[in-house]
Amino acid sequence: MGLDVWLVAHGPALPTNSKLFQSIHIDLHQPGAAVETILAAAGGRDIAGVVATDDSTVEIAANVAAALNLPHNPLSAAACSRRKDLARARLQAAKLPVPTHQCLNLDNALEPQLVGQRYPCVIKPVAFSGSRGVIRADSQDELMAACARVQTMLGDAENPEELTTLLVEDYIPGMEIAVEAILHRGKLIVLTIFDKPDPLEGPYFEETYYITPTALALDMQGCVANRVAQACAAYGLTEGPVHAELRVHEGEAWILEVASRTIGGRCARLLRYGAGHTLEELVIAQAVGQPLKPQTPDQAGGVLMIPTPRAGILRRVEGVMSAMRIKYVEDLEISLREGSRLVPLPEGNRYLGFIFARAPSSAQAERALRTAHACLNVVVAPLFELSDARVSAIA
């Protein structure tokens, strides 16, 4: 696109001599210092735009863009888009269809906080993504066990409040969908609605199949677009990418999540708009003040985020070539190397890999993905962890 790229990321793992981009190292746990570091590195240069690539960077990106007088979302809106508790409060105040919910304080006894709680319900951390830590509970005993399990994951949280707060909300049945969109001066442009054809009923909610175009009726598609636009307005979002998750139940589109970023993982590879424009190109072009006009893709497509079959050590994935030969399968990637540790949901946060398909119809794309997945055999070795006492004895 003829742009110089500055890549800003946490930690020292970035290459410092890349010819493709310059790198800036920041500490995400020190957002104020991170903003100062970025602004110092950018000082005197003509910065055209700032794009956040994931939830953990949306607030820093908003602060940097504001300091550089570039289009950006208000900081409060960016915070809502990555914090489920703040988001729920805004959506409820706007009288939008969201599950009945409450926040649990893990520093206090849980039983008194659960009086009157309805079941089934869903427990989730307030600042994780990718379904990590999301667990369905059908009784108070299950909910208490889920809270204890999720609490062990919260050491990865970015601020003290996120270490002690969980969101519990009513379970909403129905078909789950995802929406990819872009905001420009407060106007929402829906790019794609993905169907998730597998029933996501719990107890964990692993993302698997995303299929587009949607099979939803046109009036429901309009309802979905309306609800996402209303949610963005409730947050205060005005610029940039939007990834939303909803459930269609009893003629209504219930809002689960609205994030101010693009779809996660490698799923955006599936998306092409108009003259070969990728989702990333649309987002970057808008960020630098040269928005492209997206066109509806002329083919159906789908992506499978290959599920993690069980915990252990990845030895190999068999059947990849057979899967690649399935009609309409476009590509297959195994993201993890042999020897990697596999951690399923709800603790896990990495996909084993991705299968991509394009076809004349959504049904054909979905069928190709399912057939290709059936070709794979994921060989996993057990993981044996030594206790502290055993390690001491060996030493």
C-alpha positions in Angstrom: 0.0 0.0 0.0 3.1 2.3 -0.1 3.0 2.9 3.7 5.9 2.7 6.1 4.9 0.4 9.0 5.8 0.8 12.7 4.9 -2.4 14.6 4.3 -1.8 18.3 4.2 -4.9 20.6 4.8 -6.1 24.1 8.2 -7.5 25.0 11.5 -7.9 23.3 10.6 -10.6 20.8 10.3 -8.4 17.7 13.1 -8.3 15.1 14.9 -5.0 15.2 16.5 -5.1 11.7 13.4 -5.9 9.6 13.2 -4.2 6.2 9.4 -4.4 6.3 8.8 -2.5 9.4 10.3 -0.6 12.3 9.6 -2.0 15.8 8.7 -0.3 19.1 8.8 -2.4 22.3 6.3 -1.5 25.0 5.0 -3.0 28.3 1.3 -3.5 28.0 1.0 -3.6 31.8 2.3 0.1 31.9 -0.1 1.8 29.4 0.9 5.3 30.3 4.6 4.6 29.8 3.7 2.7 26.6 2.0 5.7 25.1 5.0 8.0 26.0 7.3 5.5 24.4 5.3 5.4 21.2 5.0 9.2 21.0 8.7 9.6 21.6 9.6 7.2 18.8 7.1 8.9 16.5 8.2 12.4 17.3 8.6 14.6 14.3 7.4 12.0 11.8 4.3 12.2 9.7 2.1 9.5 11.2 -0.9 8.8 9.1 -2.9 6.4 11.3 -3.0 4.1 14.3 -4.6 0.7 14.3 -5.0 -1.6 17.3 -4.7 -5.3 16.3 -6.2 -6.9 19.5 -8.2 -6.2 22.6 -5.1 -5.5 24.7 -4.0 -2.6 22.6 -7.3 -0.7 21.8 -6.9 1.8 24.7 -3.3 2.5 24.0 -4.0 3.0 20.3 -6.9 5.4 21.2 -4.5 7.5 23.4 -1.8 7.6 20.8 -4.2 8.6 18.0 -5.7 11.3 20.3 -2.2 12.7 21.0 -1.4 12.8 17.3 -4.8 14.4 16.4 -5.8 11.4 14.3 -9.3 9.8 14.0 -9.9 7.6 17.0 -12.4 6.2 19.4 -12.9 7.9 22.7 -10.9 6.2 25.5 -14.1 5.3 27.4 -15.5 3.6 24.3 -12.3 1.7 23.7 -12.4 0.5 27.3 -16.0 -0.7 26.9 -15.1 -2.7 23.8 -12.6 -4.8 25.7 -14.2 -5.0 29.2 -17.3 -7.1 29.3 -18.6 -5.6 32.6 -18.4 -2.0 31.3 -19.9 -3.1 28.0 -22.9 -4.8 29.7 -23.6 -1.7 31.7 -23.6 0.5 28.7 -25.8 -1.8 26.7 -28.3 -2.3 29.5 -28.5 1.5 30.0 -29.3 1.8 26.3 -32.1 -0.8 26.7 -30.6 -3.2 24.2 -31.1 -6.9 24.2 -28.4 -8.3 26.5 -28.5 -11.2 29.0 -29.5 -10.5 32.5 -26.2 -10.3 34.4 -24.2 -9.3 37.5 -20.6 -8.9 38.5 -19.1 -11.2 41.1 -16.3 -10.0 43.5 -13.9 -12.9 44.1 -12.6 -11.1 47.2 -16.0 -11.7 48.9 -17.9 -14.8 49.7 -19.7 -16.0 46.6 -22.9 -17.7 48.1 -24.5 -14.4 49.2 -23.8 -12.9 45.8 -25.6 -15.8 44.1 -28.9 -15.5 45.8 -31.6 -15.4 43.1 -29.2 -16.4 40.3 -31.0 -18.2 37.5 -29.8 -21.3 35.7 -28.4 -22.1 33.2 -26.0 -19.3 33.3 -22.5 -18.5 31.9 -19.5 -17.3 33.8 -16.7 -15.4 32.1 -13.7 -13.2 32.9 -14.3 -9.5 32.1 -11.3 -9.0 29.9 -10.4 -12.3 28.1 -11.2 -13.1 24.4 -11.5 -16.2 22.3 -14.0 -18.0 24.7 -11.2 -18.4 27.2 -12.6 -18.9 30.7 -16.2 -19.0 29.5 -18.1 -21.8 31.2 -21.8 -22.7 31.4 -23.2 -23.7 34.7 -26.6 -25.5 35.3 -26.6 -25.3 39.1 -25.1 -23.3 42.0 -22.6 -26.1 42.6 -21.4 -26.0 39.0 -21.2 -22.2 39.1 -19.1 -22.3 42.3 -16.7 -24.8 40.7 -16.5 -22.7 37.5 -15.7 -19.6 39.5 -12.8 -21.4 41.2 -11.5 -22.8 37.9 -11.6 -19.4 36.2 -10.0 -17.7 39.1 -6.8 -19.7 38.5 -6.6 -18.2 35.0 -6.8 -14.5 36.1 -3.1 -14.1 36.7 -2.9 -13.1 33.0 -5.3 -10.1 33.6 -3.9 -6.7 32.9 -5.1 -4.7 36.0 -6.0 -5.5 39.6 -9.8 -5.0 39.0 -9.7 -7.7 36.4 -8.1 -10.1 38.9 -11.1 -10.1 41.2 -14.2 -9.6 39.0 -16.2 -12.2 37.0 -19.3 -11.7 35.0 -22.2 -14.1 35.4 -25.2 -13.9 33.0 -28.2 -15.8 31.8 -27.4 -18.4 29.1 -29.1 -17.3 25.8 -30.0 -20.3 23.5 -30.1 -20.1 19.8 -27.9 -19.8 16.7 -24.7 -17.9 17.2 -23.4 -15.5 14.6 -20.4 -13.2 14.1 -20.4 -9.8 12.4 -17.4 -8.2 10.8 -17.9 -4.4 10.1 -16.2 -1.1 10.0 -17.1 2.3 11.4 -16.5 5.5 9.6 -17.5 8.8 11.4 -20.1 6.8 13.4 -21.7 5.0 10.4 -21.5 1.2 10.5 -20.7 -0.6 7.3 -21.4 -4.4 7.7 -18.8 -6.4 5.7 -19.8 -10.0 6.5 -22.1 -12.0 8.7 -20.7 -15.4 9.7 -22.9 -18.3 10.7 -21.6 -20.7 13.3 -23.3 -23.9 12.3 -22.1 -26.0 15.3 -24.4 -25.7 18.4 -22.5 -23.8 21.0 -24.3 -25.0 24.1 -21.4 -25.5 26.6 -20.1 -26.3 29.0 -17.3 -24.6 27.0 -17.7 -22.5 23.9 -14.9 -23.4 21.5 -15.0 -21.5 18.2 -15.0 -23.9 15.2 -16.8 -23.1 12.0 -17.4 -19.7 10.5 -19.4 -19.8 7.3 -20.4 -16.9 5.0 -22.7 -15.7 3.5 -25.2 -16.2 6.3 -28.4 -18.2 5.9 -30.4 -15.7 8.0 -33.4 -14.1 6.4 -33.0 -10.6 5.1 -35.1 -9.1 7.9 -33.0 -10.8 10.5 -29.8 -9.6 8.8 -31.2 -6.1 9.1 -32.0 -6.6 12.8 -28.5 -7.9 13.4 -26.9 -4.9 11.7 -29.2 -2.6 13.6 -28.2 -4.1 17.0 -24.5 -3.9 16.2 -24.8 -0.2 15.2 -26.8 0.5 18.4 -24.2 -1.2 20.5 -21.4 0.8 18.9 -23.4 4.0 19.6 -24.0 2.9 23.2 -20.2 2.4 23.7 -19.4 5.6 21.9 -17.4 3.9 19.1 -17.1 6.0 15.9 -14.0 4.8 13.9 -12.3 1.6 12.8 -13.0 -2.2 12.7 -15.8 -3.9 14.7 -16.1 -7.6 15.5 -19.4 -8.6 17.1 -20.9 -11.8 18.4 -24.6 -12.3 18.7 -27.3 -15.0 19.3 -30.5 -15.2 17.3 -33.3 -16.2 19.7 -37.1 -15.8 19.5 -36.9 -13.2 16.6 -34.3 -11.0 18.4 -30.5 -10.5 18.0 -29.0 -10.7 21.4 -25.7 -8.9 21.8 -22.9 -11.0 23.4 -19.7 -9.1 22.5 -18.7 -6.0 20.4 -15.0 -5.5 20.0 -13.2 -2.6 18.3 -10.8 -4.8 16.4 -10.9 -7.2 13.5 -11.7 -11.0 13.7 -9.0 -13.0 15.6 -6.6 -15.7 14.6 -6.0 -16.1 10.8 -9.7 -16.0 10.0 -9.5 -12.7 8.1 -7.6 -14.6 5.3 -10.9 -15.8 4.2 -12.2 -12.3 3.5 -11.7 -10.6 0.1 -13.7 -7.5 -0.9 -14.1 -6.1 -4.4 -10.8 -6.0 -6.4 -9.0 -8.4 -4.1 -9.0 -6.1 -1.0 -8.3 -7.8 2.2 -10.0 -6.9 5.5 -6.6 -5.5 6.8 -6.3 -3.3 3.7 -9.8 -1.9 4.3 -9.0 -1.1 7.9 -5.6 0.5 7.2 -6.9 2.5 4.3 -9.6 4.0 6.5 -7.1 4.7 9.3 -4.9 6.7 7.0 -7.8 8.7 5.5 -8.1 6.9 2.2 -11.1 4.6 2.7 -11.8 1.9 0.1 -15.3 1.0 -1.0 -15.9 -2.7 -0.1 -17.9 -4.9 -2.4 -19.8 -8.1 -1.6 -17.6 -11.2 -2.1 -18.7 -13.2 -5.1 -18.1 -16.6 -3.5 -19.2 -18.4 -0.3 -16.5 -19.3 2.1 -15.7 -20.8 5.4 -13.0 -21.3 8.0 -12.5 -24.0 10.6 -10.5 -23.2 13.6 -9.2 -26.7 14.2 -10.3 -27.8 17.7 -7.7 -28.9 20.3 -8.7 -32.6 20.8 -7.2 -33.0 24.3 -4.4 -31.8 26.5 -0.9 -33.0 26.0 2.1 -32.6 23.7 1.5 -32.3 19.9 3.4 -35.1 18.1 2.1 -34.6 14.6 -1.0 -34.0 12.5 -1.7 -36.8 10.0 -3.9 -36.6 6.9 -3.0 -33.0 5.9 -2.5 -33.9 2.2 -5.8 -35.8 2.1 -7.6 -32.9 3.6 -6.0 -30.5 1.1 -7.3 -32.6 -1.8 -11.0 -32.1 -0.7 -12.9 -30.1 -3.4 -13.2 -26.4 -2.4 -10.6 -26.6 0.3 -8.3 -23.6 -0.4 -5.7 -24.0 2.3 -4.8 -25.7 5.6 -2.4 -24.3 8.2 -1.1 -26.0 11.3 -0.2 -23.2 13.6 1.6 -25.1 16.3 4.9 -26.9 15.9 5.4 -30.5 16.9 6.4 -30.5 20.6 4.0 -27.7 21.5 1.8 -28.1 24.5 -1.9 -28.4 23.8 -4.3 -26.8 26.3 -8.0 -27.1 25.5 -10.7 -24.6 26.5 -11.5 -23.1 28.9 -7.9 -22.6 29.9 -6.4 -22.6 26.4 -6.0 -19.6 24.1 -4.3 -20.9 21.0 -5.7 -22.6 17.9 -4.2 -25.8 16.6 -4.6 -24.4 13.0 -7.1 -23.4 10.3 -8.8 -24.8 7.3 -10.1 -22.5 4.6 -12.6 -23.2 1.9 -14.3 -21.3 -0.9 -17.3 -22.7 -2.9 -20.3 -21.7 -4.9 -22.6 -21.9 -1.8 -22.2 -21.8 2.0 -23.5 -25.3 2.3 -20.7 -26.6 0.0 -18.1 -24.6 1.9 -19.2 -26.0 5.2 -19.3 -29.6 3.8 -15.8 -29.3 2.4 -14.5 -28.1 5.8 -16.2 -30.9 7.7 -14.9 -33.5 5.2 -11.3 -32.1 5.4 -11.4 -32.1 9.2 -12.5 -35.7 9.2 -9.3 -36.5 7.3 -7.1 -35.2 10.1 -5.7 -37.3 13.0 -4.1 -35.2 15.7 -1.5 -37.3 17.5 -1.1 -36.1 21.1 1.3 -37.5 23.7 0.5 -37.4 27.4 2.0 -34.6 29.5 3.5 -35.7 32.7 4.2 -32.9 35.2 6.5 -33.5 38.2 5.3 -32.3 41.6 7.7 -30.1 43.6 8.4 -33.0 45.9 9.4 -35.2 43.0 11.6 -32.5 41.5 13.3 -32.1 44.9 13.9 -35.9 45.2 15.4 -36.0 41.7 17.6 -33.0 42.5 
